[in-house]
Amino acid sequence: MVAQLALIGFGEAATAFAPGLDAAMIAYDIKSDRHRLANVAMAATNAEALSGAAAALSLVTADQSLAAAEAAASHIAPGAFWFDMNSVAPDTKRAAAAAIEAAGGRHVDVAIMSPVLPQRAAVPLLLSGPHAEAGAELLRSIGFGSVRVVPGETGRASSIKMIRSVMVKGIEALIAECVIAADRAGVLDEVIASLNASWPGVDWAQKADYNLDRMMIHGLRRAAEMEEVVKTLDTLGTGAAMTRGTVERQRAIGELGLTPEPGLGAKLKAVTPAKAGVSTLQSAPTRQKTPAFAEVTDVGMTESAK
């Protein structure tokens, strides 16, 4: 059991993990009050959370990942682990590692490979980097049940996660685009029936319902993650045309700010352009990011489902 485990960012992922971990925990996230539900103490500052912590789980949004590591570098204890569990590009992980390592901490690239619910601490984790083996041992000791080390440098685990997301999050966006158009054209039942016939064993209405649910709740966070995927693909030189479309579709639905209602029909009614504004569901140019995480004490850092 570690002397103290800091949870930097206390959104859905940290809330899911905390009950299953055998560690004295303290959280830091100025935006979230979920710690009360998990009976986890909340630090007033980033420095307080990291003071004396033998390890920290970084569970912030993708656009805050590097800034969180840079801010933590001022307070992390020598030899303490920084488990970078954020869904970001390999280059972002490497930049975070440089900041943590320069301060004497030990950065571990961690990729969360499936939704944190319902698996919680049993969710599959991939680890890479020079401290991955030691980090894996610590994570297992506090209750993470599916930890695997990927041999190689920092960024290798994240490469697997990022490239997998091209397919996983891309299919979500594609299904959403398909059923929204089918509903608008008045042919939803026919399109679903055709898909069911072409892919026996897949309930496409159920899949579309689930995907829209996730996109309504997590679309903005997933758009930020997919921007990191675009960076990954651009660095590789393979092109990211499809993934840029995924960013737009995930963001458009997430920006609606809807609470999902039961049933595909109800969700489609909610996202109909006539109700949400046609431009909301059309492609938009890539937006300029606002400055992110200038001060760790002034900017919220909430992570959600992976």
Phi, psi and omega in degrees: 000130180285151181301317177203137179245122178267135176249105182265106190097118183234068176260215185297319183295310180297321178298323179288322184285318193307315184297336183262004185259134179266080183200152171281117190246146171220137186247158171221120176192111185288344183267338191253142171243019181294340182304332181295323179292330183261004181056044178248135178294145179248125177283150178281334181221163175299319180299319179296319181296321185272343181296116179081358180284131177280342180203154177224138172260118177269112185228060183253179176287157186304320184284353178254357189301307182293316180298324178296318179294318180296321178291321180294332183301335179284345188231348185294140181285147177304130179084353181289147179276139170243101180274103184275093186264014185275150182273085184223168182295153177306320179296325177293319177297319181293323177293320177296319179299319180299319180293315182292316182294323179296334180269000179095003177274175180241109181274136175233125176283117181238129175248123176272118196261005174201169179304142183289338175250134012265005190285333180056234184288355176270001181299141180294132178239136171250136181237143173214167180111171187295338181252016186295317182297311179296322178295321179298319179299318179294314181299318178297322184293335181262359172124357175287126192263351183221082184242125180229134178269130175260114181303139178132183186283169172305133181108342182290316177299318180293328176300318178298312180299312183297314184289326174298323182294336173308315181282308188296306181285332177293319177297319176305310182296321180295316178298316179300315180298321180295308186286329176296316179293318180297319179295318181295326180277353181077023182235027184301312183299320181292319179295316178298317179298320179294318178295319178298324179289324181284328180235076180303141180097346177255124175270096189291328177294317179295319180295317179295320178300313180296315181298317179295323176303310181296320182290324177297319183280316191243012186303319181292317178295320181290327175298319178297319177298317183289336171295325175291326176295319176302316177301318180299312182292321178297321178296322179287340180079019183267351182090151184219035184300313181294320183290327175298323175295323177298318177304312183297314183291317178299316181294316184301317180285321178298324182292344179294336178064036185269147168267118185299133173263156180297139174096141181297318182301318180294322180292317180295324176298322182290327183262007178303133180307326181297333180266324185265347187099122187304319185296335181298325184256016174253161180299141178232152178296154177300133185267152174288135177283142171283155179305129186249129169062048177297322176226128181296335181275352184245352185236135180287156184219078183249129178260157176230199184298145182274000000 
